[in-house]
Amino acid sequence: MSIGQNMLPTQFVYAKLLTGFSAGPIMPEENITSEQITPTSNGAYCTYTFRNNTPTPTKSGVSQLDSVTLIVNIFVDVNTEYNRLKTYIGSVRDALDGYRESDPLAQTDSVQSVSFENVETGYDDDFEPEGLYYAQMTFNIRIAKQ
């Protein structure tokens, strides 16, 4: 990655997810253990990770803008209605999509903008004991390096 792990907007994303997903735990994907992934965690949980950091190099120096793909996964116990998953998808999208830094000179966490790209939903019957519903949401985050 062209930007260090400490420069990824983890605090920004976590704060936004807290406003959009209040149902259960929110965890970075790389910290997941099998003990944390249980349907008894209030029937739902959320993970997030960053992929595909794309720098925009310039001829005169280091990239001043990076584009990072954020993946948000939402999991819901099958004992919960599928409509609950759809509600969480909408809430998370509302919390992140369309964010624009109002004052580029006073950027927080260097995040310029966030835009929604895609959502895929499904059902995983391999998850014991009864399976779970899931959604994988993809966002593009533009990060200014100052």
C-alpha positions in Angstrom: 0.0 0.0 0.0 1.2 3.5 -0.7 -0.1 4.8 2.5 0.8 3.3 5.8 -1.6 1.2 7.8 -1.7 4.1 10.4 -3.0 6.4 7.7 -6.0 4.3 6.7 -9.2 6.0 7.9 -10.0 3.4 10.5 -11.2 5.8 13.2 -13.3 7.7 10.7 -15.0 4.5 9.4 -15.5 3.1 12.9 -17.2 6.3 14.1 -19.5 6.3 11.0 -20.4 2.7 11.5 -21.3 3.4 15.1 -24.0 5.8 13.9 -25.2 3.3 11.2 -25.0 0.0 13.0 -26.1 -0.1 16.6 -27.3 -3.8 16.6 -24.1 -5.6 17.7 -20.3 -5.6 17.7 -18.3 -3.7 15.0 -14.9 -5.2 14.4 -12.0 -4.9 11.9 -11.9 -8.0 9.8 -8.4 -8.8 10.6 -9.2 -9.1 14.4 -12.0 -11.7 14.0 -11.7 -14.9 15.8 -14.1 -17.8 15.7 -15.1 -17.0 19.4 -16.3 -13.6 18.3 -18.5 -14.7 15.5 -21.6 -16.1 17.1 -25.2 -15.5 16.3 -25.7 -14.7 20.1 -23.8 -11.4 19.7 -27.2 -9.7 19.7 -28.1 -11.6 16.6 -26.0 -9.4 14.4 -22.4 -8.1 13.9 -20.4 -6.0 11.5 -16.9 -6.2 10.1 -14.9 -3.8 8.0 -11.6 -3.9 6.1 -9.7 -1.9 3.4 -8.6 -3.2 0.0 -7.2 -1.9 -3.3 -5.4 1.2 -2.3 -4.9 3.1 -5.6 -2.4 6.0 -5.4 -2.6 8.8 -8.0 1.1 9.5 -8.7 2.3 12.7 -10.2 5.4 13.5 -12.2 6.7 15.9 -9.7 6.5 13.8 -6.5 4.6 11.5 -4.2 0.9 10.8 -4.7 -1.3 13.4 -2.9 -4.5 11.5 -3.2 -5.3 7.8 -2.7 -8.5 5.9 -3.4 -9.2 3.0 -1.0 -11.9 0.4 -1.2 -13.8 -0.1 2.1 -15.6 -3.4 2.5 -18.3 -3.6 5.2 -19.8 -6.9 6.0 -23.1 -7.3 8.0 -24.2 -10.6 9.4 -27.6 -11.4 10.9 -28.8 -14.5 12.6 -31.5 -16.4 10.6 -33.8 -16.3 13.6 -34.0 -12.6 12.8 -36.1 -11.4 10.0 -34.4 -10.7 6.7 -35.9 -7.2 6.7 -33.6 -6.4 9.6 -30.6 -7.0 7.4 -32.1 -4.7 4.8 -32.6 -2.0 7.5 -28.9 -2.3 8.6 -27.8 -2.0 5.0 -29.7 1.2 4.6 -28.5 2.6 7.9 -24.8 1.9 7.1 -25.2 3.3 3.6 -26.8 6.5 5.1 -23.9 6.8 7.6 -21.1 6.6 4.9 -22.4 7.3 1.4 -22.1 10.8 0.2 -19.7 12.1 2.8 -17.9 15.1 1.6 -15.3 17.1 3.5 -16.9 20.6 3.8 -13.5 22.3 4.4 -10.7 20.6 2.5 -8.1 22.7 4.4 -9.4 21.3 7.8 -9.7 17.7 6.8 -10.2 15.1 9.6 -8.5 11.8 9.0 -7.7 13.1 5.5 -11.0 11.7 4.2 -12.2 13.8 1.2 -15.2 11.8 0.3 -17.0 8.5 0.5 -19.2 7.0 -2.2 -21.2 3.8 -2.2 -20.3 1.3 -5.0 -22.1 -2.0 -4.5 -24.0 -4.4 -2.1 -24.3 -8.1 -2.4 -26.5 -10.1 -0.1 -27.0 -13.8 0.6 -27.5 -16.7 2.9 -24.8 -19.0 4.3 -26.1 -22.3 5.5 -22.6 -23.5 6.5 -22.8 -21.3 9.6 -23.8 -23.5 12.6 -26.4 -24.2 13.8 -28.9 -22.7 11.4 -27.1 -20.4 9.0 -27.0 -16.6 8.7 -27.9 -13.8 6.3 -25.1 -11.5 5.2 -24.4 -8.4 3.1 -21.1 -7.2 1.7 -21.1 -3.5 1.0 -18.4 -1.7 -1.0 -17.5 1.9 -0.7 -14.8 4.1 -2.3 -12.9 6.5 0.0 -10.7 9.3 -1.3 -7.9 10.1 1.1 -5.8 13.3 0.7 -2.2 13.1 1.8 -1.0 16.4 3.1 
